[in-house]
Structures are given as structure tokens and as C-alpha cells.
């Protein structure tokens, strides 16, 4: 297994990418893809607060999947760097480090790499809990296969949810919730749109949890032009969106797992910005909610940083 303790040789992480790029210093070296991450400080015993999800308890900080899958939501170049960095071995080492620091749950899409990482984790006796993002897309494994891989909850993928709601096919999402329950697992629905979350709650669906994005990044061009009078270049990360989503989060009964609290790196120019984003998130969500944060620890121990912020602001 690759050792995750040597110093990096170059490159940038998602938290510094925008700042460096804007200063004209975003220079990539071929050797950066061989870096295995910064030297980690000795793991400290931490006791993160937990919240209930059905019969389970999950830490208020949950490790996210997007950097592992190579979805930076910033640039194609950074996405490629993430995919290259997160080999199977580094994915396992990352999750083991999360567990060392007190995180007890992670969220994955199931692809070949993550299935291999799961096998190594389970064979090694990891006690981490696995939430699977899923939607019966052609690329998705079956619900039964996700259950075999020890997912305790399946959450309908947010982008698919938003598309189906827009098409007037919300019943497909509701049917998915019922199928997951039939398989004996907790069922969740993810969405980037506050109105979709509110509608599900108003209609009294049986889902056990929500995944709620702080930014409505799945707006169509037409929706952007209608709302703003113009369209953005790339995904719309709008400053006012977190207030809109957290207002809905506080109104629904189900636990909510809030994601993109750092706006996919846009709120990571410096440590103060990251700290403020964590404080905002925990101040605005319910005490029974948690956050999902993707981490790219090639150049800094983002796991430790995020654990520290959660210990400070995410007390139960």
C-alpha cells in the first residue's frame, strides 16, 4: 500500500487552486501526480459529535466522494489531478486517516476504484459506515450489490433528482425511496434545489434523510436567465444560495446531510474563509444534521483541519 506520509513535490490542492490561478501561478508539474500527500502530524484522539440516522449514529463530519471520483466542480485540470492522486491505495489511506481522527462515516459513488477500496477496508476490519449515492442509472450497480458492499443507506443522486423533478417525473424518485426500503436500507434523497426538498417534505415522503446542497448548481441556462437575467460561465455558485437551502433544512423533520459547504473550494482562499464556512454551516443547520465534505489531502492534511473545525463548531 502506498505510504501517505512523504512530503509533496508540487502542485496545488482545491483549497488553493483558485487563489493561485488568479495570481497566474497555477503551474503544474508532471511529478505532482506522483505526490502522495503531506507528512501528517500524529493523529490526536478526537471525539466528534454524532447524530442519529435511523438506528445508526454518524459523525457531524462525513467524508465526501467528489475528489476521489475526480469531480472538482472547478476545472477539468483539477479534476484530472484528483483522479490521478486518488489511487485505490490512497483512497484506502485517506479513509483510514479519517477513521483515525474520529470520522465514522463516508459517502461514495460505487465505481471500480471505490469497490476495490471498500474490499480492502472491510478486509482490514474498518468500522467506517458507508452511505451510497445511487439512482439506478445505467452506470450504477444494483441496490442489492450496494447492500452487499455494506452500504447502510442509499441516497438518490441529486443531479438525477433535479432532472426528474424538472421533467415532471418526481414519482420515479419516490419509487426509488420505496425500493431502497424494500431492500432493508435507509433511503435518502439528494437535491441541489431547495424547492425540491420542501416539496418532498410537504408531500410526506418516507425517506429517512436528505442530502442538501448549499448551492443550486443544477440550474439550467433558462432558469439562470429567468432568475438573474444572464447565465454564468460554468456552474452557478450563487452567494445567496446557502441561506435559501439552510432555511429549508431547518424546516424539515428528517436529518439533512449538507454538502458543498465550501462551494467546491471557492470558500477556501485561506484558513479564515474555511473556518467561517464551517461555522456558518453548523450555525444554520439543525443540531440533528451533519455535513459532507470532500477532501483533497495531497498538499495539506485537510482531514485534520476539517475535524478541528467540526470539533469547535459542530458540537451536538
ZIDA-V147444 format. One record per helix or strand of 2 or more residues. SS is the DSSP state (2 for helix, 1 for strand). FROM is the first residue (numbers start at 1). LEN is the number of residues. If there is no record, write none. Layout:
# ZIDA-V147444
SS/FROM/LEN, SS/FROM/LEN
This chain:
# ZIDA-V147444
2/14/9, 2/30/5, 1/50/4, 1/56/4, 1/61/3, 2/66/4, 2/76/10, 2/88/13, 1/105/4, 2/112/12, 1/129/6, 2/143/6, 1/151/6, 2/158/9, 2/170/13, 1/186/6, 2/194/10, 1/209/5, 2/221/8, 2/241/9, 1/255/5, 2/263/3, 2/271/14, 1/290/4, 2/302/12
